[in-house]
Structure formats: structure tokens, C-alpha cells
Amino acid sequence: MRQRRFLPSLSQLIAFEAVIRHRSVTAAADELHLTQSTVSRLIASLERQLGKPLFARDRKRLTPTPEAQVYAASVTQGLDLIQRASMGLIANPGGGALSLSVLPTFATRWLAPRIGQFLADNPGISINLSTKIQRFSFATETFDAAIYFGADDWPDAHHMKLFDERLTACASPLFLDSHPITGPVDLAGLPVLQLETRPHGWQAWFNAQGGGGGVVSGMVMDQFSMMIQAAISGLGVALLPSYLAHPEIAEGRLVPILQPAVPGDGAYWLAWPERGDGNPALARFRQWVAATVTLDLLSSQEAGEDPAAG
């Protein structure tokens, strides 16, 4: 049973969060369409209920205490969670909302073309997508799951492997016309495009080609989408996950170099916190994404293509 003392009213928490965020009672009152005296009373009543001052008062100025700053982080997370749940209930009263963190280019190149089938098969479920490159803590974020690259080592989470990454080096036709490449040594001195989250990617590619690689140099980028456009524009040789390179190669905008689809040094994973084990929307998504990856694999094998090309 929850103790009432530790459950402030929503009005108190909303006022507290707004004052913390704006550092001003006046600005908080304007945002909430309340009077300044009402906001001040809500803050004072919250302090009385908790039995602890949350702000140091200097004339009309409120300065949050260190404890209030910590408390505010949890309050903000709780309000966000309530808001998302309410939005999901309103939009999909018979299903639920699923909040996913996804790698940017994976979201646009792999997930987006396929997610329509999931929504069609599960009309009561809505999906909210946010793109993130860096990992985060499920304890402090409200995401239900994350799709990421690396190993099955996300802290305090369950994992499901999607597929291993395979790498294909490619460049634009015009670039290769002026820079013919018949072996790894031909890349010496050429601009090669690198991703900051794959520092050992080129070395893995050279090893799979039988060696012969030297020191690589060229632009370092933080997203594959930028690298793809740079390669198409003739700025260098890109090293791409094969599922990302496949559409550009099929359309003739990029040409693979030497042996394509060589093993990389990581995989794509779905991770979710323990609290998500009882989430039916997440369970359906896990089943769907596993079946979709398997179908992609079988289709690619039948076509004689890279299994992760999609």
C-alpha cells in the first residue's frame, strides 16, 4: 500500500518541476496559467508534506537545494512517463504505446520500411521512435526498448540478437573511374570515410581482404547517412554495413570494392529493461522483429545475397 505522505498531488509536482526548470516562480506561473501566489503555495505545501525545504529563499528568488535537484530528476521522469502513458491510452485505447530508442540510420534504412507491417498486424499499438547514438540508462529514461550496435552488454537489460554486422567498402562510379582499385594496397593514399563508433572497422575489412592495408585517413563522421552521401558525392571510399550499402549499390550510386559483406566486429541487438517483461506491446514487437529478421535472412539466402542486406 502506498503511503499518502510520499505521494504529492500532481498539481504540486507540476508546479515544482516548472519552477525548477525555469528557475522562476513568475515564468512557471505563466507557463501553467496560474498566479504567482498559487505556484508559491503549491511549492510551500509540497515542502510541508515532504518535511524538507526544497528551495533557499532570498527575497523573491528561489534557489533549489541540491536535494531538490536530485528529486526533480525523478519527478520529471515520472511526469514524462505519465504523459506518454496517457497519450498512448488516448491514441490507442485498445493496445498501448511503445517507446523505442533506435540508431538513426538503422531507423531510416531498416526499421522504417518494415514497421508498417507491424502496425498493420497490431492496430492497437502505436510506436514512438527516438534516435540515439549513445547508450543510456533504462533506470533514468522512459524508453521501453532500444536497438543498438555492439555486444550483449547493455547494463541491467535483457538482450535479443538481431543480426551480425557485415561490412562492404564502396565508392561512387566516378570516384572509381579516376581511382581504380584492384587490391587493398590501391587504397593507400586515398581518402577513406570513417565512423567514430567503428574505430576498428577498416582494420577488420583489410584483414578479411587478406591484409595489405596501411594507415587510413579521411573524414570521420558520426552517422552512416552522412557517410553514404559523402561517398555518393565522390569524397572517398565508405565502409558501410551491407544492409545500408545494398540499396545504393542496387541503384548504381555506389559500387562495391573487392570482397563485399565481410564480417564486422559487432552485431545489432534489441535491449529492454526487466520492467518490460510484462509489457504485451513489447512482447509483440519482439516476436515481430525476430520473425522479420529471420524472413530477411531466408530471402537473402535464396537470392544469393548478403544475409543482412535486407
MIKOL-450571 format. One line per 2 residues: number of its first residue (from 1); for each residue x, y negated, z negated of N, C-alpha, C. Coordinates in Angstrom, 2 decimals. Example, Ala and Ser with C-alpha at 12.3 -4.5 7.8 and 13.67 -1.06 7.14 Angstrom:
BEGIN
1	13.19 5.69 -7.80 12.30 4.50 -7.80 13.20 3.30 -7.80; 12.85 2.25 -7.08 13.67 1.06 -7.14 12.90 -0.03 -7.87
***
This chain:
BEGIN
1	0.85 1.19 0.00 0.00 0.00 0.00 0.89 -1.25 0.00; 0.58 -2.18 0.91 1.36 -3.41 1.00 0.98 -4.38 -0.11
3	1.98 -5.00 -0.71 1.73 -5.94 -1.79 1.46 -7.33 -1.22; 0.36 -7.92 -1.64 -0.07 -9.21 -1.10 0.98 -10.29 -1.28
5	1.72 -10.22 -2.36 2.72 -11.27 -2.61 3.73 -11.36 -1.47; 4.05 -10.22 -0.89 5.08 -10.19 0.15 4.49 -10.27 1.56
7	3.21 -10.63 1.64 2.56 -10.78 2.94 1.98 -12.19 3.04; 2.80 -13.18 3.33 2.29 -14.55 3.51 1.28 -14.59 4.65
9	0.48 -15.63 4.65 -0.51 -15.78 5.72 0.18 -16.12 7.03; -0.53 -15.85 8.12 0.02 -16.16 9.44 0.23 -17.66 9.58
11	-0.65 -18.47 9.01 -0.51 -19.92 9.08 0.77 -20.38 8.39; 1.07 -19.79 7.24 2.30 -20.15 6.54 3.54 -19.81 7.36
13	3.53 -18.61 7.94 4.71 -18.15 8.69 4.89 -18.95 9.98; 3.80 -19.26 10.65 3.91 -20.04 11.89 4.44 -21.44 11.59
15	3.95 -22.04 10.51 4.45 -23.37 10.14 5.93 -23.31 9.75; 6.30 -22.30 8.98 7.70 -22.13 8.57 8.60 -21.96 9.79
17	8.20 -21.10 10.72 9.03 -20.84 11.91 9.18 -22.09 12.77; 8.10 -22.87 12.88 8.16 -24.09 13.69 9.08 -25.13 13.06
19	9.02 -25.28 11.73 9.89 -26.25 11.06 11.36 -25.83 11.18; 11.62 -24.54 11.01 12.99 -24.04 11.17 13.50 -24.33 12.57
21	12.66 -24.08 13.55 13.08 -24.22 14.96 13.30 -25.68 15.33; 12.42 -26.55 14.87 12.51 -27.97 15.25 13.37 -28.78 14.30
23	13.62 -28.22 13.09 14.33 -28.97 12.06 13.58 -30.26 11.71; 12.27 -30.22 11.88 11.48 -31.43 11.65 10.04 -31.05 11.38
25	9.48 -31.60 10.28 8.07 -31.38 9.99 7.20 -32.10 11.02; 7.64 -33.28 11.43 6.87 -34.05 12.41 6.75 -33.30 13.73
27	7.87 -32.79 14.23 7.84 -32.07 15.50 7.04 -30.78 15.39; 7.17 -30.11 14.25 6.40 -28.88 14.04 4.91 -29.18 14.01
29	4.53 -30.25 13.34 3.12 -30.63 13.27 2.57 -30.96 14.65; 3.37 -31.66 15.46 2.93 -31.99 16.83 2.71 -30.73 17.65
31	3.63 -29.78 17.53 3.51 -28.54 18.31 2.27 -27.75 17.89; 2.01 -27.71 16.60 0.92 -26.88 16.08 -0.41 -27.62 16.03
33	-0.39 -28.92 16.42 -1.61 -29.74 16.40 -2.18 -29.81 14.98; -1.28 -30.02 14.02 -1.65 -30.17 12.62 -1.10 -31.50 12.13
35	-1.57 -31.95 10.98 -0.99 -33.14 10.37 0.30 -32.76 9.65; 1.16 -33.75 9.45 2.40 -33.50 8.74 2.14 -33.01 7.32
37	1.13 -33.57 6.68 0.83 -33.17 5.30 0.37 -31.71 5.25; -0.36 -31.26 6.28 -0.80 -29.87 6.31 0.39 -28.93 6.44
39	1.33 -29.26 7.34 2.52 -28.43 7.51 3.33 -28.41 6.21; 3.47 -29.55 5.57 4.23 -29.61 4.32 3.56 -28.75 3.24
41	2.23 -28.78 3.18 1.52 -27.97 2.18 1.70 -26.48 2.47; 1.68 -26.10 3.74 1.88 -24.68 4.10 3.27 -24.21 3.69
43	4.29 -25.06 3.92 5.65 -24.70 3.52 5.75 -24.59 2.00; 5.14 -25.53 1.29 5.19 -25.51 -0.18 4.47 -24.28 -0.73
45	3.35 -23.92 -0.12 2.62 -22.74 -0.61 3.39 -21.46 -0.32; 4.12 -21.42 0.80 4.95 -20.26 1.11 6.07 -20.12 0.07
47	6.69 -21.23 -0.28 7.76 -21.21 -1.28 7.21 -20.74 -2.64; 6.02 -21.20 -3.01 5.45 -20.76 -4.29 5.15 -19.26 -4.27
49	4.65 -18.79 -3.14 4.31 -17.37 -3.05 5.55 -16.50 -3.12; 6.64 -16.94 -2.49 7.87 -16.16 -2.50 8.69 -16.40 -3.76
51	8.38 -17.48 -4.47 9.12 -17.79 -5.69 10.54 -18.22 -5.42; 10.76 -18.85 -4.28 12.13 -19.25 -3.92 12.04 -20.46 -3.00
53	12.88 -21.49 -3.23 12.89 -22.64 -2.32 13.49 -22.24 -0.97; 12.88 -22.73 0.09 13.35 -22.42 1.44 14.05 -23.61 2.09
55	13.85 -24.79 1.54 14.44 -25.99 2.10 14.99 -26.87 0.99; 16.09 -27.54 1.27 16.59 -28.59 0.39 15.97 -29.90 0.87
57	15.38 -30.66 -0.06 14.64 -31.86 0.31 15.45 -33.10 -0.03; 15.66 -33.90 1.00 16.37 -35.17 0.84 15.48 -36.25 1.45
59	14.73 -36.93 0.59 13.71 -37.87 1.04 12.71 -37.12 1.94; 12.59 -37.48 3.20 11.64 -36.82 4.08 12.30 -35.73 4.94
61	13.56 -35.46 4.69 14.29 -34.50 5.51 14.32 -33.14 4.82; 14.05 -32.06 5.59 14.10 -30.70 5.08 15.28 -29.97 5.72
63	16.15 -29.44 4.88 17.29 -28.66 5.37 17.12 -27.23 4.91; 17.01 -26.28 5.84 16.79 -24.89 5.44 17.98 -24.33 4.67
65	17.68 -23.54 3.65 18.73 -22.87 2.89 19.27 -21.70 3.72; 20.46 -21.21 3.37 20.99 -20.03 4.09 20.03 -18.83 4.03
67	19.37 -18.67 2.87 18.41 -17.56 2.75 17.22 -17.76 3.69; 16.82 -19.01 3.87 15.70 -19.31 4.77 16.07 -18.99 6.22
69	17.32 -19.23 6.58 17.77 -18.93 7.94 17.68 -17.44 8.22; 18.10 -16.65 7.25 18.03 -15.19 7.42 16.57 -14.75 7.49
71	15.75 -15.29 6.59 14.33 -14.95 6.56 13.66 -15.33 7.88; 14.04 -16.49 8.43 13.44 -16.98 9.67 13.68 -16.03 10.84
73	14.85 -15.40 10.89 15.14 -14.47 11.98 14.15 -13.31 11.98; 13.85 -12.78 10.78 12.88 -11.68 10.69 11.47 -12.15 10.97
75	11.13 -13.35 10.50 9.80 -13.88 10.76 9.58 -14.09 12.25; 10.58 -14.64 12.93 10.47 -14.86 14.38 10.28 -13.54 15.11
77	11.03 -12.53 14.72 10.89 -11.22 15.35 9.49 -10.66 15.12; 8.99 -10.81 13.90 7.65 -10.30 13.59 6.57 -11.02 14.38
79	6.67 -12.35 14.48 5.69 -13.11 15.25 5.74 -12.75 16.73; 6.95 -12.55 17.26 7.08 -12.13 18.66 6.41 -10.77 18.88
81	6.62 -9.86 17.94 6.04 -8.53 18.06 4.51 -8.59 18.04; 3.97 -9.38 17.14 2.51 -9.53 17.07 1.97 -10.14 18.35
83	2.67 -11.16 18.86 2.22 -11.82 20.09 2.23 -10.86 21.27; 3.30 -10.07 21.40 3.37 -9.12 22.51 2.30 -8.05 22.39
85	2.06 -7.59 21.18 1.03 -6.57 20.99 -0.34 -7.13 21.34; -0.60 -8.37 20.95 -1.89 -8.99 21.25 -2.05 -9.19 22.75
87	-0.99 -9.64 23.42 -1.05 -9.81 24.86 -1.32 -8.48 25.55; -0.67 -7.42 25.07 -0.88 -6.11 25.67 -2.29 -5.61 25.46
89	-2.85 -5.88 24.27 -4.21 -5.44 23.99 -5.22 -6.18 24.86; -4.99 -7.47 25.05 -5.91 -8.26 25.87 -5.82 -7.85 27.33
91	-4.59 -7.66 27.82 -4.40 -7.32 29.23 -4.79 -5.88 29.52; -4.53 -4.98 28.57 -4.78 -3.56 28.79 -5.38 -2.94 27.54
93	-6.67 -3.19 27.28 -7.27 -2.67 26.05 -7.29 -1.15 25.97; -7.17 -0.46 27.11 -7.22 1.00 27.07 -5.87 1.66 27.13
95	-4.81 0.89 27.23 -3.49 1.50 27.37 -2.48 0.96 26.40; -1.67 0.04 26.85 -0.66 -0.54 25.99 0.37 -1.26 26.82
97	1.20 -2.01 26.17 2.27 -2.75 26.84 3.61 -2.13 26.49; 4.49 -2.11 27.47 5.82 -1.54 27.29 6.84 -2.60 27.67
99	7.71 -2.95 26.72 8.73 -3.96 26.97 10.06 -3.27 27.22; 10.61 -3.49 28.41 11.85 -2.82 28.81 12.95 -3.83 29.08
101	14.15 -3.50 28.62 15.35 -4.23 28.99 16.06 -3.43 30.08; 16.35 -4.09 31.19 16.91 -3.39 32.35 18.07 -4.19 32.92
103	19.06 -3.50 33.45 20.15 -4.17 34.15 19.59 -4.91 35.36; 20.07 -6.12 35.64 19.45 -6.95 36.69 19.34 -6.28 38.06
105	20.46 -5.80 38.60 20.40 -5.23 39.95 19.71 -3.89 39.96; 19.83 -3.11 38.89 19.09 -1.86 38.79 17.59 -2.14 38.84
107	17.18 -3.22 38.17 15.76 -3.57 38.13 15.24 -3.89 39.52; 15.99 -4.66 40.29 15.50 -5.09 41.60 15.68 -4.03 42.68
109	16.76 -3.24 42.59 17.07 -2.31 43.66 16.52 -0.90 43.43; 16.44 -0.46 42.18 15.97 0.91 41.93 14.58 0.93 41.30
111	14.40 0.17 40.22 13.16 0.28 39.47 11.99 -0.40 40.19; 12.19 -1.62 40.66 11.08 -2.37 41.25 10.41 -1.64 42.42
113	11.16 -1.03 43.35 10.48 -0.34 44.46 9.68 0.89 44.03; 9.93 1.40 42.82 9.29 2.63 42.38 8.23 2.43 41.28
115	8.32 1.32 40.56 7.49 1.16 39.37 6.01 1.05 39.70; 5.69 0.66 40.93 4.29 0.57 41.33 3.56 1.90 41.20
117	4.28 3.01 41.45 3.66 4.32 41.34 3.31 4.63 39.89; 4.20 4.24 38.98 3.91 4.45 37.56 2.67 3.67 37.14
119	2.59 2.41 37.56 1.44 1.58 37.19 0.16 2.12 37.81; 0.26 2.65 39.04 -0.93 3.21 39.69 -1.40 4.47 38.96
121	-0.45 5.28 38.48 -0.80 6.51 37.77 -1.22 6.26 36.33; -0.87 5.09 35.80 -1.18 4.75 34.40 -1.81 3.36 34.35
123	-3.04 3.23 34.83 -3.65 1.89 34.95 -3.86 1.17 33.63; -3.80 1.86 32.52 -3.99 1.20 31.23 -2.73 0.66 30.62
125	-1.59 0.84 31.29 -0.30 0.42 30.72 0.29 -0.72 31.54; 0.73 -1.74 30.87 1.45 -2.83 31.54 2.91 -2.79 31.10
127	3.78 -3.26 31.97 5.22 -3.25 31.67 5.76 -4.67 31.75; 6.47 -5.06 30.71 7.16 -6.34 30.68 8.65 -6.06 30.84
129	9.26 -6.64 31.87 10.67 -6.40 32.16 11.50 -7.63 31.82; 12.61 -7.40 31.16 13.60 -8.45 30.92 14.96 -7.90 31.32
131	15.74 -8.70 32.01 17.06 -8.24 32.45 18.11 -8.65 31.44; 18.94 -7.69 31.07 20.03 -7.93 30.14 21.25 -7.14 30.61
133	22.41 -7.76 30.50 23.66 -7.09 30.85 24.30 -6.49 29.60; 24.29 -7.24 28.52 24.92 -6.79 27.29 23.94 -5.99 26.43
135	24.47 -5.08 25.64 23.63 -4.32 24.73 23.18 -5.21 23.56; 22.15 -4.75 22.88 21.60 -5.47 21.76 21.19 -4.45 20.69
137	20.68 -4.94 19.59 20.23 -4.06 18.51 18.71 -3.92 18.58; 18.24 -2.68 18.62 16.80 -2.46 18.60 16.19 -2.94 17.28
139	17.01 -3.06 16.26 16.51 -3.50 14.96 16.15 -4.98 14.95; 16.78 -5.76 15.82 16.53 -7.20 15.85 15.82 -7.67 17.09
141	15.57 -6.79 18.05 14.85 -7.13 19.27 13.55 -6.34 19.32; 12.62 -6.80 20.13 11.31 -6.16 20.18 11.14 -5.27 21.41
143	12.23 -4.91 22.07 12.14 -4.03 23.24 11.79 -2.60 22.81; 10.99 -1.95 23.64 10.64 -0.56 23.38 11.70 0.39 23.91
145	12.45 -0.03 24.93 13.47 0.84 25.51 14.39 -0.02 26.37; 15.52 0.57 26.75 16.49 -0.13 27.59 17.09 0.84 28.60
147	17.31 0.36 29.81 18.05 1.12 30.82 19.41 0.45 30.96; 20.47 1.22 30.74 21.80 0.64 30.71 22.79 1.59 31.38
149	24.02 1.10 31.57 25.10 1.90 32.15 26.15 2.17 31.09; 26.70 3.38 31.12 27.78 3.72 30.19 27.69 5.16 29.75
151	27.72 5.36 28.44 27.63 6.70 27.84 26.45 6.74 26.87; 26.17 7.92 26.35 25.03 8.07 25.43 25.46 7.69 24.01
153	25.83 6.41 23.87 26.37 5.95 22.60 25.70 4.67 22.09; 24.46 4.42 22.54 23.75 3.26 22.00 23.43 3.54 20.54
155	23.83 2.66 19.62 23.64 2.93 18.19 22.16 3.06 17.81; 21.89 4.02 16.93 20.56 4.20 16.35 19.47 4.33 17.41
157	19.75 5.12 18.43 18.78 5.28 19.53 18.82 6.69 20.08; 17.71 7.09 20.70 17.66 8.33 21.46 18.05 8.01 22.90
159	18.53 9.02 23.62 19.03 8.80 24.98 18.47 9.82 25.95; 18.25 9.38 27.18 17.90 10.29 28.27 18.71 9.89 29.50
161	19.49 10.82 30.01 20.33 10.52 31.17 19.48 10.44 32.43; 19.72 9.39 33.22 19.03 9.25 34.50 19.86 9.86 35.61
163	21.02 9.29 35.90 21.92 9.91 36.87 23.32 9.33 36.72; 24.30 10.11 37.16 25.70 9.65 37.15 25.89 8.59 38.22
165	26.81 7.68 37.94 27.13 6.67 38.95 28.16 7.22 39.93; 27.90 6.99 41.21 28.83 7.35 42.26 29.15 6.07 43.03
167	30.39 5.93 43.45 30.89 4.67 43.98 31.19 4.75 45.47; 30.81 3.70 46.18 31.10 3.58 47.61 31.72 2.22 47.86
169	32.91 2.21 48.47 33.54 0.96 48.88 33.02 0.60 50.26; 32.70 -0.66 50.45 32.15 -1.07 51.75 32.46 -2.54 52.01
171	32.34 -2.89 53.28 32.60 -4.26 53.69 31.73 -4.56 54.91; 31.69 -5.83 55.29 30.88 -6.22 56.44 31.56 -5.75 57.73
173	30.79 -5.51 58.79 31.39 -5.11 60.08 32.42 -6.11 60.58; 32.15 -7.41 60.45 33.10 -8.41 60.93 34.40 -8.38 60.13
175	34.29 -8.16 58.82 35.49 -8.08 57.99 36.35 -6.90 58.44; 35.73 -5.77 58.71 36.49 -4.58 59.11 37.04 -4.70 60.51
177	36.40 -5.49 61.35 36.95 -5.71 62.70 38.31 -6.39 62.62; 38.45 -7.31 61.68 39.72 -8.04 61.55 40.66 -7.41 60.53
179	40.13 -6.46 59.71 40.96 -5.79 58.72 40.67 -4.29 58.77; 41.15 -3.58 59.79 40.88 -2.14 59.89 41.44 -1.39 58.69
181	40.65 -0.44 58.20 41.06 0.35 57.03 40.94 1.82 57.39; 42.09 2.49 57.44 42.10 3.93 57.76 42.59 4.76 56.57
183	43.06 4.10 55.52 43.54 4.79 54.33 43.61 3.83 53.17; 43.77 4.35 51.97 43.80 3.49 50.79 44.88 2.41 50.85
185	46.01 2.73 51.47 47.10 1.75 51.50 46.74 0.51 52.29; 45.74 0.62 53.19 45.35 -0.53 54.00 44.65 -1.61 53.19
187	44.24 -1.27 51.96 43.60 -2.29 51.13 44.61 -3.21 50.45; 45.89 -2.85 50.53 46.92 -3.68 49.90 46.88 -5.09 50.50
189	46.75 -6.06 49.64 46.72 -7.45 50.09 45.36 -7.96 50.50; 44.38 -7.07 50.60 43.03 -7.51 50.97 42.26 -7.95 49.72
191	41.36 -8.90 49.87 40.53 -9.28 48.71 39.52 -8.19 48.38; 39.54 -7.73 47.16 38.57 -6.72 46.71 37.71 -7.36 45.63
193	36.45 -7.07 45.68 35.48 -7.66 44.76 35.31 -6.74 43.56; 35.32 -7.32 42.37 35.30 -6.54 41.14 34.15 -6.98 40.24
195	33.66 -6.04 39.44 32.62 -6.34 38.47 33.25 -6.31 37.08; 32.92 -7.30 36.26 33.59 -7.41 34.96 33.25 -6.24 34.04
197	32.10 -5.59 34.25 31.74 -4.45 33.39 32.25 -3.12 33.93; 32.98 -3.13 35.04 33.56 -1.91 35.61 35.06 -2.12 35.83
199	35.82 -2.38 34.77 37.24 -2.72 34.93 38.07 -1.60 35.53; 37.60 -0.34 35.41 38.38 0.79 35.93 37.75 1.40 37.19
201	36.79 0.71 37.75 36.09 1.25 38.91 36.98 1.49 40.11; 37.79 0.51 40.44 38.64 0.66 41.62 39.67 1.77 41.42
203	40.18 1.91 40.21 41.16 2.97 39.97 40.52 4.33 40.16; 39.28 4.50 39.69 38.56 5.76 39.89 38.35 6.02 41.38
205	38.05 4.98 42.13 37.84 5.14 43.58 39.14 5.55 44.27; 40.24 4.88 43.96 41.53 5.23 44.56 41.92 6.66 44.22
207	41.68 7.07 42.98 42.02 8.45 42.60 41.23 9.45 43.43; 39.96 9.15 43.68 39.13 10.05 44.46 39.54 10.09 45.93
209	40.22 9.03 46.40 40.70 9.00 47.78 42.07 9.66 47.93; 42.58 10.20 46.85 43.90 10.82 46.90 45.02 9.91 46.46
211	44.68 8.80 45.83 45.72 7.88 45.35 46.08 6.88 46.42; 47.22 6.27 46.24 47.69 5.30 47.23 47.24 3.89 46.95
213	46.56 3.68 45.84 46.10 2.34 45.52 47.12 1.57 44.71; 47.13 0.27 44.89 48.01 -0.57 44.12 47.22 -1.50 43.25
215	47.82 -2.62 42.93 47.15 -3.63 42.13 46.10 -4.31 42.99; 44.87 -4.37 42.47 43.79 -5.00 43.22 43.62 -6.44 42.73
217	43.22 -7.29 43.65 43.00 -8.69 43.29 41.84 -9.22 44.11; 41.09 -10.10 43.51 39.94 -10.67 44.18 38.96 -11.21 43.15
219	37.85 -11.69 43.63 36.86 -12.30 42.75 36.28 -11.30 41.77; 36.05 -11.74 40.54 35.40 -10.93 39.52 34.01 -11.51 39.28
221	33.00 -10.66 39.32 31.62 -11.11 39.21 30.93 -10.39 38.06; 29.78 -10.92 37.65 29.06 -10.30 36.53 27.82 -9.54 36.96
223	27.48 -9.58 38.27 26.31 -8.85 38.75 26.59 -8.27 40.13; 26.07 -7.07 40.37 26.25 -6.44 41.67 25.54 -7.20 42.78
225	24.43 -7.86 42.48 23.72 -8.60 43.52 24.61 -9.67 44.13; 25.41 -10.33 43.29 26.35 -11.33 43.80 27.43 -10.67 44.65
227	27.90 -9.51 44.20 28.94 -8.81 44.94 28.45 -8.37 46.32; 27.22 -7.89 46.38 26.66 -7.46 47.66 26.62 -8.62 48.65
229	26.13 -9.77 48.20 26.05 -10.93 49.09 27.44 -11.41 49.49; 28.40 -11.35 48.56 29.77 -11.76 48.88 30.36 -10.84 49.94
231	30.12 -9.55 49.83 30.64 -8.60 50.83 29.99 -8.81 52.18; 28.68 -9.02 52.20 27.99 -9.28 53.46 28.53 -10.54 54.12
233	28.91 -11.52 53.32 29.45 -12.77 53.85 30.91 -12.66 54.26; 31.50 -11.49 54.10 32.87 -11.28 54.54 33.93 -11.75 53.59
235	33.59 -11.85 52.29 34.57 -12.36 51.32 35.48 -11.30 50.76; 35.26 -10.03 51.13 36.13 -8.98 50.65 35.46 -7.63 50.69
237	36.14 -6.65 50.08 35.65 -5.27 50.02 34.96 -5.07 48.68; 33.73 -4.60 48.71 32.95 -4.39 47.49 33.00 -2.93 47.09
239	33.01 -2.70 45.79 32.89 -1.35 45.25 31.55 -1.29 44.54; 30.61 -0.54 45.14 29.22 -0.56 44.68 28.74 0.82 44.27
241	27.83 0.89 43.31 27.13 2.15 43.07 26.43 2.55 44.37; 26.49 3.81 44.70 25.99 4.24 46.01 24.52 3.95 46.21
243	23.72 3.99 45.13 22.29 3.71 45.30 22.05 2.25 45.67; 22.99 1.36 45.31 22.88 -0.03 45.70 23.42 -0.27 47.10
245	24.47 0.45 47.47 25.06 0.27 48.79 24.20 0.86 49.89; 23.44 1.91 49.57 22.70 2.66 50.58 21.79 1.78 51.46
247	20.95 0.90 50.91 20.08 0.09 51.79 20.86 -0.82 52.73; 21.95 -1.42 52.23 22.73 -2.33 53.08 23.45 -1.56 54.19
249	23.91 -0.37 53.86 24.57 0.46 54.87 23.56 0.92 55.92; 22.37 1.32 55.47 21.34 1.78 56.40 20.92 0.66 57.35
251	20.95 -0.58 56.90 20.57 -1.72 57.74 21.73 -2.27 58.55; 22.94 -1.72 58.36 24.10 -2.14 59.14 24.77 -3.40 58.66
253	24.37 -3.89 57.50 25.00 -5.10 56.98 26.32 -4.82 56.29; 26.48 -3.58 55.80 27.74 -3.15 55.22 28.12 -1.81 55.82
255	29.42 -1.53 55.83 29.94 -0.28 56.39 30.77 0.40 55.31; 30.51 1.69 55.04 31.30 2.39 54.02 32.74 2.60 54.47
257	33.66 2.60 53.52 35.09 2.77 53.79 35.55 4.11 53.22; 36.23 4.88 54.05 36.79 6.16 53.65 35.71 7.05 53.03
259	36.06 7.86 52.01 35.09 8.79 51.44 34.08 8.05 50.58; 32.78 8.14 50.90 31.77 7.44 50.10 31.32 8.29 48.91
261	30.57 7.67 48.04 29.90 8.35 46.92 30.84 9.21 46.08; 31.95 8.60 45.66 32.90 9.33 44.81 32.48 9.15 43.36
263	32.83 10.08 42.47 32.40 9.97 41.06 32.94 8.72 40.39; 32.08 8.06 39.62 32.49 6.92 38.82 32.83 7.36 37.41
265	32.80 6.43 36.48 33.19 6.77 35.10 32.06 6.49 34.12; 30.83 6.64 34.55 29.71 6.41 33.65 28.40 6.86 34.29
267	27.33 6.65 33.58 26.01 7.06 34.06 24.98 6.02 33.64; 23.79 6.15 34.20 22.66 5.30 33.82 21.79 6.07 32.83
269	21.39 5.37 31.78 20.67 6.00 30.68 19.43 5.20 30.31; 18.45 5.91 29.77 17.33 5.28 29.10 17.52 5.50 27.61
271	17.47 4.41 26.84 17.62 4.50 25.38 16.40 3.88 24.72; 16.01 4.45 23.58 14.88 3.90 22.84 15.08 4.16 21.35
273	14.55 3.29 20.49 14.72 3.45 19.03 13.82 4.56 18.50; 14.14 5.02 17.30 13.34 6.09 16.70 11.89 5.68 16.51
275	11.66 4.39 16.29 10.27 3.95 16.09 9.42 4.16 17.34; 10.06 4.38 18.50 9.32 4.56 19.74 8.88 5.98 20.00
277	9.25 6.91 19.12 8.89 8.31 19.35 7.39 8.53 19.41; 6.63 7.73 18.67 5.19 7.91 18.66 4.45 6.99 19.62
279	5.17 6.29 20.49 4.56 5.35 21.44 4.11 6.11 22.68; 2.80 6.28 22.92 2.35 7.06 24.07 2.72 6.43 25.41
281	2.75 5.08 25.47 3.14 4.42 26.72 4.59 4.73 27.06; 5.46 4.71 26.04 6.87 5.03 26.27 7.04 6.50 26.66
283	6.26 7.38 26.04 6.34 8.80 26.38 5.97 9.02 27.85; 4.95 8.34 28.31 4.56 8.47 29.72 5.63 7.92 30.64
285	6.25 6.80 30.23 7.30 6.23 31.07 8.50 7.17 31.14; 8.86 7.79 30.02 9.99 8.72 30.02 9.71 9.90 30.97
287	8.50 10.43 30.90 8.14 11.54 31.77 8.19 11.12 33.23; 7.69 9.92 33.50 7.66 9.44 34.89 9.07 9.20 35.43
289	9.93 8.53 34.66 11.26 8.21 35.17 12.09 9.47 35.36; 11.90 10.47 34.48 12.62 11.73 34.64 12.17 12.44 35.92
291	10.86 12.47 36.17 10.35 13.11 37.38 10.79 12.36 38.63; 10.84 11.03 38.56 11.24 10.23 39.72 12.70 10.45 40.06
293	13.56 10.51 39.05 14.98 10.77 39.29 15.16 12.15 39.91; 14.45 13.14 39.41 14.54 14.50 39.97 14.07 14.52 41.41
295	12.98 13.83 41.71 12.47 13.78 43.08 13.47 13.10 44.01; 14.08 12.00 43.54 15.11 11.33 44.34 16.27 12.26 44.64
297	16.68 13.02 43.64 17.80 13.95 43.80 17.47 15.00 44.85; 16.29 15.59 44.75 15.90 16.63 45.71 15.77 16.06 47.12
299	15.19 14.87 47.24 15.03 14.25 48.56 16.38 13.94 49.19; 17.31 13.45 48.39 18.63 13.11 48.90 19.40 14.36 49.32
301	19.27 15.44 48.53 19.95 16.68 48.89 19.40 17.26 50.19; 18.10 17.17 50.39 17.51 17.66 51.63 17.97 16.85 52.83
303	18.17 15.55 52.60 18.61 14.68 53.70 20.12 14.68 53.87; 20.84 15.37 52.97 22.30 15.41 53.05 22.94 14.11 52.65
305	22.25 13.32 51.81 22.76 12.03 51.38 23.31 12.13 49.97; 23.85 11.01 49.51 24.33 10.92 48.13 23.15 11.12 47.19
307	23.27 11.96 46.16 22.16 12.21 45.25 21.63 10.98 44.56; 22.45 9.99 44.36 21.99 8.80 43.64 21.66 7.66 44.59
309	21.58 7.93 45.88 21.33 6.86 46.82 19.91 6.34 46.73; 18.99 7.20 46.30 17.61 6.74 46.12 16.91 6.56 47.43
***
